[in-house]
Amino acid sequence: MDRSKLYRRFRTLMIANRGEIAVRVIRTAKAMGLRTVAVYSEADRNARHVAMADEAVLLGPSRARDSYLNIERVIEAARKSGAEAVHPGYGFLSENADFAKACLDAGLIFVGPTAEMMQAMGSKSGSKLLMEKAGVPLVPGYHGEAQDDATLAKAAAKIGFPVLVKASAGGGGRGMRVVRKAEELAASVESAKREAKAAFGDDRMLIEKLVENPRHIEVQVIGDSHGNLLSLFERECTLQRRHQKVIEEAPSPTLNASQREAVCAAARKAAGAVSYVGAGTIEFVSDGKNVFFIEMNTRLQVEHPVTELITGIDLVEWQLRVAAGEKLPMTQEQITLRGHAIEARVYAENPDKNFMPSVGVIRSWNIPEQSAGLRIDAGYRQGDIVSPYYDAMLAKVIAWAPTRDVAIDRLGRALEQSDVLGVVTNIPFLAALVGHPAVRANAIDTGFIERELKHLTASPKPPQDLEFAAAVAAILRKEAGAAEDVAKSPWGTAGWMPVGRRQRVFAFRDRQGNEQKVTLRYGKASPTLAIGDRVIGFAAVAGDASGIDLTLDGTKSNVTAFVEGHELYVRTRNGRLELHWIDPFGGDDEEQVGEDRIVAPLPGTVVALLAEVGAKLEKGAPILTLEVMKMEQTLRAPFAGVLKALKCKVGDIVGEGVELAEIEPA
């Protein structure tokens, strides 16, 4: 690897981001021999990316606008650290033209396109005008400068409902609303503008015809400052929820070879309209017959690893070389496609509660290690804190194989073996999604997850003997002194036998409220468990982390079981489930929240009050809206009644569990 030209331009790289993407960039930069500088907020003081970098600079308070989005503080951090180049990652300031210009003005190399290119292509509205002139097919819509209510209403009526309202500067589904009726437009625009302003600092909207049953296809492009512009095949990102990608794969299983070449050629034409330099993505929507340009992302994408795995190209390395003024190391003809890659985004969120973000300390992090055909890009570790201030993505699990079917199998297996505890994650949901027959058959569109949500979030199977035995073993293991003391504990023998006691009764309650007693009997004979009218031979040996080798009536199984307080998490061949241990000695101190109280599910900011005190509410009626992790969450009436009190106002910053409103049942 020739580093001479790179080193002439810069030796120290600052990564103006956090989490998984900061870790990802640091990894490649270090491999290239560069010194790395991280930035962090108060909330991220002990974050993984901070620990990985050679140096780290504090930006400021936890809120993104006071730290990661504060251009002056980021530039000052670069000066302080001696960095000569800045990689913006994705999100935050990555598509902010003012930031790109501020880097240039400060004598820093910005690893990305110029401010002028960002302004031309980073705005959804502006890029559509440019593509219209270049002859790239567009979805019918309005992308003008006028943003008053009358203009937007007139444009929507002309386009014809249903329409899609979305932020011109947005991404990731933020500031985006589907509007099916004219009377819903004003409220949807207001909400989308508010969300866009909070996430991107820009509340301009565009409106376009809603493509029914669409597929989302995007093309990776990269250009250098010598006039070379390449496409690196396409990705399929059709599996989405709330317009945010969940599963991505490359190449698209929807396109044949001629369609692939056509869409890649269109992408090169689109990027060529601004003589694009750097890595970017041209996004298209397809109705099954036609492909329409929808936007360009002038940055690296979250899903870039699937492109890297099918091409063998490190996109971050190419970004850094382009920023150093080098030519791209390959021609279009030299880029070849090999195999299939598929990626799942692991989030701290609860699919059972409308994907509500989850915060807390990660008590256990057990995701398969990176291996041949399996890549893990993670921004968190065991012991890290997931805060309410930023995007809730924890990691990406990416599988590669010679064929799509094998890649799906490999990803599904990795997800089934993954456990992250302490926060609620979407891992079980992802495993169900990847395993769905329609996904394997590619019989999907962007509305698939919403239609199949009930199936994908189905309650786990009721606990069986194996799960109850795993729960007992987990409690005994914890009482024996945890895994690191296993060599000194009775777990080292084939059967666990506490001294001086002949019988012990355990009681468990599942999430559906069903209770079950399990009796452990031991003595001179081998231990047994009595579950209902069944008596089962029982032996357990502790493995690594939360793993247990469990033998019931001679059948051995490897299970995962984790206990904290009275709460148990169990994963067996039957799936995952949670149990509550009803401990007669430790007490059962579950806190019950009255149903008449509306409380904040997570820390957030009150952005709208949607009902007045004294109003009669139907079940499900909106009461107020919180902004949580840059997304809006509307809290609704759990039953019909009268709004007795509002205990907050717009602008209030509230903590988790704080009472916000009170309802008197009808």
N, C-alpha and C positions, 0 to 999 in steps of 0.2 A: 504493500500500500504506500503510494507516494504521498507524503504529507508536507513536502517542502512548500508548495504553493499555499496550502491551507495555513501552515504555520506563519507564513509571511503576512497573512491577513489577520489572524487572531490565534491566541493560545489559550485564552480563558473565555468560557461560555457561561453566561447567566441564563437560567431557565426561569422565565417570568410566569410561573404557574405552580401547581401543586398536585398532589395525589398521583394517580397512575401515570398520567402523561409526563409529569416531571421525572418520575422514576424511569420511565421509558427513554426519555431523551438523555438523562444522565448516563444510563447504561451504554448507549452508543458513543456518546461523547468521550467517556472514559476509555472505551475500546480504541478510540482514535487518538488517544494520548492527550486529550484536552483537559485542562483544569476546569472543574465545574463549580458553579456558585448557585445555591438555592436561595429562594426568598420564602418568607413565611409570615403568617399572622400570629397573633397571640394564641388563637385556637390551635394552630399547627406547630406549636413550639417543639413538640416531641414527635412530629410526623416522620414517616419513613423517608420521604424525599429529602428532608433536612439531614437525617442521619447518613444518607448515601453520598451527599455532595461533599466536595472538599472543603467548602466554606458555605455558610448560610447567613443571610442578613434579615433582620426583623423589619417588616414593612410597617406594622402598626396594629390597631385593634382587629378583632375577629371579623367584623363585617367586611364583606368584599369591597365595598365602595371606599372603605377606609384603609384598605391594604392592597389586595391584588388588582383592584380596578383604579387605584390612585396612580396616575401616570407620573406625577412629580416624584412620588416616593419610590416608584420602581426605577426611574432614571437615576435618582440619587443612590439607590442601592447598587446599581451598576458602577457608578463612579467610585463609590466607597470600596467596592470589592476589586477594582481594577479590571473588570470584565471589558472585553473589546467587542463582544457580540452578544446578542440577546435572542434566545429562542422563545417564542410566545406560547408554544403548545397549541391547545385548542380551547375554545371558550375564553372567558375573561377578555383580555385585550388582543387576542390573536387576529381579529378582523377589524381592529380599530385603526383607521387611517391616521388619526391624530397621534396615536402611540408610535406608529411606524415613522411618522415625520419627526416626532420628538426624539426618537433614537438617532435618526440621521442628523438632526440639529446638534445632538450631544456628541457626535463623532462615533456613534456605535453602529455596528453592522446589525441590521434587522434580518433575522433568518426568515424570510418570507418575501412576498411581492412588495412593490413600492406602494406608497400611499395613494398614488394616482390609479394604480391597478385595482386596489381595494375599493376605492370610491366608484370606479367604473363597474366592477363585478360584485363587490361585496353587498351592494344594495340590490335587493330583489327587484325593486322598481327600475333602477337604473340599468341593471343588467338585461332586463327584458326589452327595454328600448334599444339597447345595443344589439341584442340578438335579433330583434325585429329587422334592423337595418342589414344585419349580416345574413338574413335569410334562414335562420335557425327556427324550426317550428315551435310555436308557443301555445300554451293553454289560453283560450280566450279570457280576457280579464281587463281590469283597470289597474294601471300602475303609474298614475299621474301624480303631480306635486300637490294639487289641492286636496286638503284633508278634512274639510268641513263636513258636517253630518249630511247636509243636503246633497253634496257632490257624491259622497259615498253611497247614499241611498239611491240616487239616480243611476249610478254606475251598476249597482247590484241588480236593480230592476231591469236594466238593459241587458246585462249578462244572462239573467234568468236564474231563479233559485232551483236547486240549492247552490250556494256559493261557499267559497272558503275565504275567510278573512284571516290575514296573517301579517306579522310584523315584517316590515321591509328589511330591517337590520337583524332579524331573528334567526333562530335555529333551534334544533332539539325539541320542536313542538311548542316552545314558549311563545306566547302572544299569538296563538293560532286558534281559530274557532270555526266549526262547521255551522252554517246558518241555513236552515231549510225554509224559513218563512220570513216575509218582510217585517213582520212585527217583532221578530227576535233580533233584528239587525242592530239597532241602537245599543241595546244592553250588551250584545256580544262584542261590538266594536269598543265600547267603554272598558269592558273587562280585559280585552286583548291589549288595548293601549296601556292600561295600567300595568299589566304583567310585563309587557315589552319594555316599558320605561324602567321598571325595576331591574330587569335582567340585562338590558343592553344600553340603557340610557337614551333610547330613541323610540318614540311611540308612533312613528309613521306607519301607515297601513297600506296594504294593497288587497285587491279583491280579484279572485279568479273563479272561473266555473269549476265546480266540484266534479272531478272525474270519478264516476261511480265504479266500484270494484277495481280500483287501480292497482298497478304494480309499480314499485319504486326501484329504478335502476340508475346507477351512477357510474361514472367513469373517472378513474384516477389519471390525472395528467401531471406532468412536471416539465418545466422549461428552464433553460439557462440564459445567461446574458449574451450568448453568442448566436442567438436566433434558432436554437434547437428546441423543439417542442415534441414531447412523446406522450402517448397514452399507454397505460399499463393494464389494459383490459378493464372489465367492468365488474361491479359488485351488485348483488341483489339484496335489497334492504326492505323487502315488502312486509316482513313481520314487525309490526309497530303497535304501540299503544299510546294514546294521546299524541299521535303524530311523532312519537319518539321511537327510534329504532331499538329493537330488542335482540333480534338475531340477524346476522349479516353473513353472506357467503359469496365466494368467488370461485369460478366465474358464475354468472347467472345461469340457473338451470332452465330459464325460460327462452333464452336466445339460441338460435342456431348459428353456424359459422358466418353466414352472410349477414345476418342481423347484427352479430357482434361487430363485424367490421364496419357496418353502417353507423352504428351508434358511437363507436370509437372515433370514426372519422368526423362525425358531427361534433363530438367533444373537442377534438383538436381544432376544428373550425371556430368553435365558440371561444376557446382560450386564445386562439390566434388573433381574434378580433382586437385584443389589447396587448398583443405580443407578450404574453404572460411569462413571468419568471418566478420560479419556485414551485412548490407542490400545491395542488388544488384539486378540487373535485367538481365535475359537471354533473348536475343531478337532472334526471328525467323522470317523467311519469308516463306510464303506458296504459291505454285502455284495452289492450289485447290486440289492437290493430295498428295504432299509431303511437309514436313516441314524441313527447313534447318536452322542451326545455322548461325547467321550473326555476333553477337558480344555480349559482356557482358559489362554492365555499372556498374562499381564498386562504386556505390553511390546510394543515394535516387533519384528517378525519379520525374520529374514534376508531372506526373499523379498518384502519389502514393495515393491521396485521394480516388480514386475509389476502390482501394483495401481495404483501411481502412473501407469504408462504407459497403462493402459486407462481411467483416470478423469481424468487431467490434474491430479491433486491431489498436492501436496507434503506427505506425511504428517508429516515432521519439522517443517515450518512449522506445521501444524495442532497438533501436540503442544505447540509452544512457545506458541502463541496460547491454547490451552486452559489451559496452566500459568499464563499471565498473567491468567486470569480472563475471557477473551473468549468470546463465543458462537461456535459453529461457523458458518462463513460461508455454508453452503449447507443446504438442506433435503433430505430423502430424495428428493423428486420431482425435484430439480435435478441429482442425481448420475446421469450417463449413462455407458453403456458404449460404448467405441469400440475396435474392432479386437481384436487378440490379442497378448499378450506372453508370452515364455518366457525362463527364466533358467537358467544353468548355474553351479554353484559350482566354482571352480578351487581345488584343494587341493594342498599339497605332500605327496604320498603316492604310493606305488607300487602300482598295481592288480595288478601281476604278483606281488606279495608280500603278498597279503591286505590291501592298502591300508595297508601299514606307513607311518607318517609319515616324511617326509624332512626333514633339516635341512641347513643350509649357507648359503653366500653365493650370492645370485642374481647370476650372472655376466652374464646377458643377459635383458632383459625386452622382449619384442617382441609386444605385443598390439595389435590394430587400435585406432586412435583413435576416440573417441566421435564419432558422426555421426548423421545423420537415420536413425531406426530402429534405432540401436545405442547402447547405454549400457554404460559400463564403470565399475564401482565397485571400486576397488582400494585395498588397504592397504599395498602394497609397491612398490618401484622397483628398478631395477638397482643392485646394490651393497648392498642391504639384507640383513640376516642373518635367516634363518628359524631360530628357536631351538626347543629341545625343550620349552619351558615352557608354551606356549599352544596353542590350537586352530590347526590347520594350514591354515585357509582363507586364500588369497592374494587372491582377487578374485572378482567375479561378472561374467559376461558376459550381458547382457540384450538381447534383440531384440524389436522391435515391428513389426507390419505390419497392414494391413487384414484379412488372413485368417490362420488358423493355419498353413496350408501355407507361405505366404510367410515368416512369422515363423520357422518351423523352418528353412527354407532359409537365412535370413539368419543365424541363430545358428550353424548348421552351418558356413557359410562363414567366419564370424569365428573359430570354434574351429580350423578347418583352417589359418588364417593366423596362429595364435598359437604363439609359442615362448617358453618360460621355461626357462633353462638354469642349471645350478649345483645345483639340487635336482630331484628326480624329481617330476613333476606328473601329475595325472590328465587332462590335456588330450586326449591321444589316445583315452583311454577315453571321455571325454565326447563327442568327435566321433563315435566309433563308436556310442555310445548314441543320440545325436540322429538319426543317419542310419539307425537300425534301422527296417525296414518296420513292425514291430509298434508302435513309438512313434508313427510317423506315423498309423497306423490306430487309435491309442488302444486297442489290444488288450493292455492291461497290467494288473498289480496290484502290490502292494508287494513281492512276491517275484520280480518279473520279472528284476531285475538278478542275483540269486543264480542263477536258472535259466539265464540267458544269459551268465554271467560268462566261460565258456571262449571263447565267440564274441566277446565284447566286448574281451577281452584277448588275442586271437589274435596270434601272432608276426607281425611285419611281413614283407612280401614280401621275398624274397632281393634283395640289391642288384643292379641292372642297370647298363648302361653309363652312364646318366645319373647315377646315384648315385656311381659310382667317379670319374667326371669331376668332379663337384662336390667330392668329397673332395680330389682333386689340386688343383683351383682354390683351395680353402680353404687348403691348406698353402702354396701359392705366394703367395697373398694375404698370409698372415701373415708370411711371410718378406720380402715386399716392403715391410713397414713399417706394416701395419694401414690401416684405411679412411681415417683422417684424413690420411695421407700419400699418398693415391692420386694427387694431381695431380703429385707428384714421382717417381712410380714407373712402371715399364714397363706397369702396368695401364691407363694412359691410352691405350695403343695397341690396335688391334683384336685382336692376337694376342700373348700373353705370351711373351717370348723372353729367357731369361736369357743373360747374356753369358759367353762362354768355355766353354760346356758344350754337348755335342751330344746327350746322352741321359741320362735319369735314370729309375731304376726305383723305383716305389713298391710296397709290399706292405701289404695290408689284411686284417683278420680281422673277420668279422661275429659277432653274438652267439651264433650256432650253432656257431662254431668253424671255419667255412669260410674259407680263405685265397685271396686273388687278387692276382696281380701286375699292375701297370699300368705301361707304359713310355711316357714322354713323349719324343718325338723332335722336334727343331727344328733350324733352320739357315736357309739362304736361303729354302727353301720354307716354306709355312705349317706351324705345329705340328700334330702328330698324336698320338693315343693308341693304343697297341696293347694290347688287352684280349683275352687268349686268342688266337684266330686272326683277330680283327677289327682293322682299322686305321681309325681314325675321325678326321676333321678336327676340330680343337679350337681354340676361341678363348674367352676369358673376359674380362669387364670388370666391375670391382667396382662395386657399387651402394651404397646406404645400409646402415648397420648390418652385418648378416651376409648381405645379399643379393648375388647374383652373376648377371649376365646371361651365360648359358652357351650357346655355339653349337656343336653337334655335327653335322658333315656338312650344314651349312646350315640346320639347324633350331634356332631360338633358344628358350630356356627361361629363366624366372626361377626361381632356386632359392635356398634358404637353407642356408648351411653355416657351421659354427662349429667351431673347433679349439682345444683347450686341452691342452697336453702331447701325449700320444699318442691322446687321445680325440677323436672327431669326431662331430658331430651334423649330420645332413643331412635336409632336407625338400624333396621334389620333388613333381611331379604324381602320383607313385606312392605317396606317403605319407612317413612319418618312419622313420628308422632310425639306429642308432648303429654306428660302425665303430671298430676299434682300428688305429692306424697302427703298423705294425711298422717302426720307424726303425732302419736299420743303423748310423747314426752316433750317435744319441741314446741307444741302448740300449733295452731292453724290460724295465722294472722292475716289472711287475705283481706285487703281493704276493698270495701264495696262503695261504689260511687252512686249516689242517688240518681235515678233516671230523670228527675226534674231539673237537673243541673247540666248546663252545656259547658264543658271544660275544654281547654286547649289541648289537643292530642299531642302537640309538640310545641317547642318554643317557636314563636313567630311574631309577625306584625299585623295588627288589625288594619285592613285596607278598605273595608266597606261594611256598613251596617245596612242590612236589607229588610229589616222589620222594625216597627215602632212599638214601644211599650204599650200594652193594652190591646195589641192586635190579636185577632183570632187566627190561629194557625192550623192548617191541616197537617197531617203527618207527612214529613218530608219537605215542608216549606222552608225556604232558605232564611236564615237568621242573620248570619254575618260571614264575612270572608277573611281568612287569614292568608298571609303570604308566608309559606314555609319552604325553605330550601329553594327559593326563587320560583316556586310554583304556587298558584292560588288554590286554597282548599276552602270550600264552602261548607259551613256547619249548618245542619238542618234539624228541624224539630223531630224528636224521636217518636212523638205521638201527637194527636190532635189536642190543642189546648190554647191557653192565652199566655202571651209573653208578659210575664210578671215583672221582670227587671232586666235591664242591660247593664252590665258591670264593667264596661269598657267603652272606649271611644276610638275613632279612626286615628291611627298613628301610634296607638299604645303598643309597646313591646311586651309581650306576655310570655310567661314561662309555661312549661308543660304542667298540666293539671290545674292551672289557674281557672277559677270559675268566671265565665264570660257572660252568661245569661241564665235566667231561671224561667221555667215554664210551669204554669199551673194546669194540671190536666182538666180537660173539658168534663 
